[in-house]
Amino acid sequence: MPNATAAELLARNRDHVEQLSDDYFDDVLDGQSPPVVSLCCADSRVSQEAMWSVEGPGWLFTPANIGNVAWDAEDPSTVDGNLLYPVANTDTRTIAVVGHTGCGAVTAAYGAATDGALPDEPGIRKRVEPLVPIVEDALDSGVTDDEDVVDRLVEYNVREQVAFLDASDEIPDDTLVLGFVYDFHETYGDAPGRTYLVAADGETDPAALRGRIDDDDEIAVRSLL
């Protein structure tokens, strides 16, 4: 009996193949030089290619992990290799760190910070543990424990990841480091799927961030903090 999920995957790939033009890969056959690396939280509801409207190969490098953590899981003093690779090897000079509303990893870290309960699975626990001090710092700094607390912590975490990358000697000085929150709960506004700019090269003040973008995009600068 054929496996239904395998059959669906292959059917979806057939659709993908049929939609590609003959020259789809021509410009990237011999290598890649993506202008942007986007470190996103690993979540089935959050598609990096979709959120940035990427239609072809070679524009976006797409590492992901739960909690969009920018440092290495084994050595927190170093940048995660999946993120660093395009910066070090393909001349990528824009980094986007993308958290999202309703993040499960941040929710788990919040639970650990408030009641001490970490996930049972060692591999998942290793990914959630680095977020716990960030959550604790956020709560200590005045992030209120209300119905939006997880989304406020998501934004706080994005800011911390951007600050880490901005201070890292491994990231060249001419690299632009941006922090976004992908909102599909309409927490920041009434347009589900919009990414909101919450940090840029260590800057987090919304008024200052609006000065860095076009007037038409000012709606995409918001903060819950």
C-alpha positions in Angstrom: 0.0 0.0 0.0 1.7 3.3 -1.0 2.3 5.8 1.7 -0.2 8.7 1.4 2.1 11.3 2.6 4.9 10.3 0.3 2.5 10.3 -2.6 1.4 13.8 -1.7 5.0 15.1 -1.4 5.8 13.7 -4.8 2.6 15.1 -6.3 3.5 18.5 -4.9 7.0 18.3 -6.4 5.5 17.4 -9.7 3.5 20.6 -9.6 6.6 22.4 -8.7 8.6 20.9 -11.6 5.8 21.7 -14.1 5.7 25.3 -13.0 9.4 26.0 -13.6 10.6 27.6 -16.7 13.4 26.0 -18.7 15.9 28.7 -17.6 14.8 28.8 -13.9 18.2 27.8 -12.5 20.4 29.2 -15.2 21.7 32.1 -13.1 22.6 30.0 -10.1 23.9 26.8 -11.6 27.6 27.7 -10.9 27.1 29.2 -7.4 25.1 31.6 -5.3 25.4 35.1 -4.0 22.2 35.8 -2.1 21.9 39.5 -1.0 19.9 38.4 2.1 20.2 35.7 4.8 17.0 35.4 6.8 17.2 33.6 10.1 13.6 32.6 10.9 11.9 30.6 13.6 11.3 27.0 12.4 7.5 26.9 12.2 5.1 25.4 9.7 3.0 28.5 9.7 5.9 30.8 8.7 7.2 30.5 5.2 10.3 32.6 4.5 10.0 32.6 0.8 6.4 33.5 1.0 6.8 36.4 3.5 9.4 38.0 1.3 7.7 37.1 -1.9 10.7 35.2 -3.3 9.8 33.7 -6.6 13.2 32.4 -7.8 16.4 30.8 -6.5 19.5 32.6 -5.3 18.0 35.7 -3.6 17.4 34.4 -0.1 19.5 32.1 2.2 17.1 30.5 4.7 18.4 29.0 7.9 15.9 28.4 10.7 15.7 27.0 14.2 13.1 27.2 16.9 13.3 30.6 18.6 15.4 32.1 15.7 18.6 31.9 17.8 21.6 33.5 16.1 24.3 31.9 18.2 25.7 28.4 18.1 23.8 25.9 20.3 27.1 24.4 21.6 29.1 27.6 21.8 27.0 30.7 22.5 29.9 33.0 21.9 30.0 32.2 18.2 27.5 32.9 15.4 25.5 29.9 14.3 27.2 28.4 11.2 24.0 28.1 9.2 23.6 31.9 9.5 27.3 32.7 9.1 27.9 30.6 6.0 26.5 33.0 3.4 28.0 36.0 5.2 31.5 34.4 5.2 31.3 32.7 1.8 28.9 34.3 -0.6 29.3 38.0 0.3 25.8 38.3 1.8 25.6 41.7 3.6 22.1 41.8 4.9 20.9 39.7 7.8 17.2 39.5 8.8 16.3 37.9 12.1 12.6 37.0 12.0 10.5 36.0 15.0 6.8 35.5 14.9 3.7 36.0 17.0 2.6 33.0 19.0 6.1 31.4 19.0 6.1 28.0 20.6 9.7 28.1 21.6 9.3 31.5 23.3 6.2 30.1 25.0 8.2 27.1 26.3 10.9 29.4 27.5 8.4 31.6 29.3 7.0 28.5 31.0 10.5 27.5 32.1 11.2 31.0 33.4 8.0 31.1 35.4 7.5 27.6 36.6 10.8 25.8 35.9 9.4 23.3 33.4 11.7 22.6 30.4 10.8 20.3 27.6 11.5 16.6 28.3 13.2 15.9 24.9 16.9 16.6 25.2 17.3 18.1 21.7 14.3 20.4 22.2 15.4 21.4 25.7 18.9 22.4 24.3 17.2 24.8 21.9 14.8 26.3 24.5 17.3 26.7 27.3 19.1 29.6 25.7 15.9 31.5 25.5 15.2 31.3 29.2 17.7 33.9 30.3 16.4 36.3 27.6 12.8 35.8 28.9 14.0 36.3 32.5 15.8 39.5 31.5 12.7 40.8 29.6 10.4 40.1 32.6 12.9 41.8 35.0 13.1 44.8 32.7 9.4 45.4 32.8 7.7 43.3 30.2 4.3 42.9 31.7 2.7 39.5 32.3 -0.5 39.9 30.3 -2.3 38.3 27.4 0.3 39.6 24.9 3.3 38.6 27.0 4.5 35.9 24.6 4.5 38.3 21.6 6.3 41.0 23.7 8.9 38.3 24.6 9.2 37.4 20.9 10.1 41.0 20.1 12.5 41.2 23.0 14.2 38.0 21.8 14.5 39.4 18.2 16.1 42.5 19.6 18.6 40.4 21.6 19.6 38.3 18.6 20.2 41.5 16.5 22.3 43.0 19.3 24.3 39.8 19.5 25.0 39.8 15.8 25.7 43.5 15.7 28.4 43.1 18.4 29.9 39.9 17.0 33.5 40.1 15.5 32.4 37.4 13.0 30.0 39.7 11.3 31.7 42.3 9.0 31.1 45.9 9.9 29.4 46.6 6.6 26.6 44.1 7.2 23.1 45.4 7.8 21.4 43.5 10.6 17.6 43.8 10.8 15.1 42.4 13.2 11.5 41.6 12.3 8.4 40.0 13.8 6.1 38.2 11.4 2.5 38.8 12.6 -0.2 36.4 11.7 -2.3 37.0 14.8 -2.9 40.7 14.1 -1.1 41.6 17.3 0.7 44.6 15.7 -1.9 45.6 13.2 -4.8 44.4 11.1 -2.8 43.0 8.2 -2.0 39.3 8.9 1.3 38.3 7.4 3.0 41.6 7.6 6.6 41.7 9.0 7.2 44.5 11.4 10.6 46.1 11.7 11.6 46.1 15.4 15.4 46.5 15.3 18.2 47.6 12.9 21.9 47.5 13.8 21.0 47.7 17.4 18.5 50.6 17.0 15.1 49.8 18.5 13.4 53.1 18.8 10.4 53.1 16.4 10.9 56.8 15.5 14.5 56.2 14.6 13.7 53.1 12.6 11.1 54.9 10.6 13.8 57.3 9.5 15.7 54.4 7.9 12.8 53.3 5.6 10.6 54.8 2.9 7.5 56.8 4.0 5.2 54.2 2.4 6.7 51.5 4.7 6.3 53.3 8.0 3.2 51.3 8.8 5.6 48.3 9.1 7.4 49.8 12.1 5.7 49.0 15.3 6.8 47.9 18.8 5.0 46.1 21.7 7.8 47.0 24.1 
